[in-house]
Amino acid sequence: MDDQEADESISADIHVQIFDHYGTAFDDGPVTITETEHEVTFSRCDYKLVTSLDYSLAEMYVYDEFALKHALINLYSSWLIYRKRGLLIHSSCVVQDEKAFMFAGPSGAGKSTVAALSLPRPVLSDEATFLYVEDDGKVMVYDSPFRSDMEDPCVLMRSPLSGVHFIIQSMEVKRTPVRSGDGFIELLDKVFYWRHNDLETLKMISLCKQIAEQVPLYHLYFQKNDTFWERIS
């Protein structure tokens, strides 16, 4: 097979062009979203992402590697929700006994800390967990390419999601169940980027609701050691 035949045999869901020397270093500023008849633009001080309405074609203008990572997260999160196939969640995710357990919380809650404390268990993500809804409705967690401190890929490709833990640092170590309705609300603000129109927002809400109804949800109170696994295992 020559190069032309090889290129023609590859089918990609997303085509991206990347340009550098854009903007300024990230300063905690917001992402702004504008939409026209033909494209959507996500802008932050350190990147600009311009995509077609179905996210199949995209141009990224980035300041540095940090901006590039977040622009890619922005694009892929939006594509997943547009296709109604999954979510990227602000969280870490660790595998125990071939089951994936997700640890979500606000910035500084300890998501990366939980991932580090869980070693040598396989870590599927330490920053952005990739949830994918299979054709049969099962929620799977795939090894995330979007990592913070742990740069090496996981030894596993995927595992079924078996629990979502909303983490709280505490002097006491305990795990308490969360009702699906309450967990659904907590899950909403952990989702990465999407196009904030009515249709895409409804898709995002539907995906969060599906996960909250299928997967056990908990509040996990933990100290900065690995004793919390005694409450999970």
N, C-alpha and C positions, 0 to 999 in steps of 0.2 A: 504494500500500500504506500503510495507516495504522499507527500505532505498535503497536497490539495485534497486527496481522497480522505486523509485522516481528519482534516479540518471539517470537511463536509459531513463526516460521520458523527461529529460531536454536537450535541444539542445542549445549549445552556439556557437556564431560566432567566439569568440576569447578565447583561453586558455592561461593563463599567469602564469608563475612561477616567484616569486620575491625573491631576495637575497639581504641581507644588507652588511654593512662593505665594501663598494666599493668606491674607489676614494677619492677625497678631496672636500671641500666646494666650491660651485659655485663662479666663479670669473669673470663672464661676457665673458668667452671664448666661441668659436663657437661650433656648433654641426658638427661633421664630419660624412660622410656617405660612407660606403664601401659595395660592393655587390659582391657575388660569385654566382656560378651556383645554389645554393640551399638556400641562406639566405641573409638578409640585416642587417647591423649593423649600428646603430646610436650611436655615442659616444660623450660624453661631460665630463668635468673633474669630475662631480658628479654623472654621470650615464652612463650605457651602456645598450642599447636595442638591442637584437638579435632576429630577427623574420624570419619566413618562408616567401617566396616570396608573398604569399597571405595573410599574417598577421594573419593567423588563430592560429599559435603557436608562443609564444614569451617568452623570458627570460629577466628579468630586474635585473640589478645589480645597487644598489642605495646607495648613501651616507647618505641621510636623507629624511624626509617627503617632503621637497621642491623638491628634486631630483625625488622622486617617482611621485609627481604630474606632473612634466614636462615630465617624461618618459611615463606616461599614456596619456598625451596630445599628445605626439609624436606618440604613437602607434595608438590612435583613429583617429587622424587627417589623418595619412597615410592610415588607413583602409577605412575611408570614401571616400577618393579620389580614392583609388584602386577600390572600388565598384562603384564609380561615383554616390554616393548618397548624398553627402553634403560636408560641409566645417566647420572647426573650425577657427573663425576669431578673431584676436586681437581687442576686442571691448567690450562694454557693451550693454545691451539690456533691454528696459523698455516697459511695456504694458500700453497703454492708450486706453480706450474704446474698449477693446478686440482686439486691434491691436498692433503688436510688432514693435518698432522703435529701430534701431541699431545705436550706436554711435561709430565710428571708428576714429583712429588717431594714430600718432606715440607715442612712449613712452613719458610719461609726458604731453600728450595733454589734459588729464582730463577725461578719460573714466570712471574711478572709481568715480571721483568727480561728473560727470553727474548722475551716478547711485545713489549716496548718496543724491544728491539734488532732485532727482525725487521721493523719498519716500513721502508718503506711497504707491505710485503706485507699482504694482508688478514688481520685478526685476528678469528677466530671466538669466542675467549674468552680472558680473562686471569686467570680464577679458577676458574670452574666450566664444564667442557666438557660439552656436551649431545650424548651419543651416542644414536642412534636406530637400531634394527634394522628395516630395511624388510621387507616381506612376502616378498621373495625371499632374505632373509638377509643382504643387503649392509649393512655398518655405515656410516652416514652421520653427519657432524657438522653440526649446525645452529647458526646464529648464536645465541649464548647471551644471554638478557636479564639474566643475573646477572653483573655486571661489578664489578671493583674500582677500578682506576685509569682504564681506558679506557671512558668512558661512552657514546661514540658507537657505534651499531650498525655491523656489518660491511657492506661493500658487496655481499657475497655472502650468499645465504640458507643455502646448504649446500654441502658438498663431501664426497667419499668419504674415509673414514679410510684413509690409506696408510702410517702408521707411528706407533708409540708409543715415545716416548723417556723413559726414566727419567734425569733430569738430575742431574749431579754437578759442582759447581764445582771446577775443577782448573787447575793451571798448564799442563797439556797438553790440547790439543784433539784428541779422537778419538771414534769411534763404534764400539762393539763389539756384535755380535749377542747377544741373550738367548734362551735356549730357551723355548718356549711354556710349559712347566711352571713354570719359574722366574719368567717374566713374569706368569703368572697369579697367583702368590703375591704379587708386588709390587703388582699391580693391586688386590687385595682391599681393602687399607687406604686406598685413594684414593677409595673410593666414599662419596658423601654418605649421608644418613640413609635408614634403612629400618626396618620393624617387625621386631624381633629375635626372631620366633618361628621355628620350624623351617621352615615352608613358605616364608616370605618370604626367609629366609636361603638356602635351596636355590635359589630363583629368582635371587637376586643372584649366587650362586656360578656358576650355569649361564650367566648372561649374561657374567660375567668370563671364563669358560672359552671361550665362543664367540668373544669378541673376541680372546683370546690365541691361539687356534688359527687365526683368519682373517687377522690383521694382523701384519706384521713388528714385532718388538720389539727395542729397543736400549738399551744404556747410552750416554748422551751426556755426555762430559766436555767442559766448556766454560769459557772465560774470559768476562769481562764485555765482550764485543764480538761482532760478528756473524760472526766467522770460522767458527763452528760450521756455518753453512750450506754451507760448502765440503765438509763431510763428508756432508751430507744430499743435496745436489743431484747 
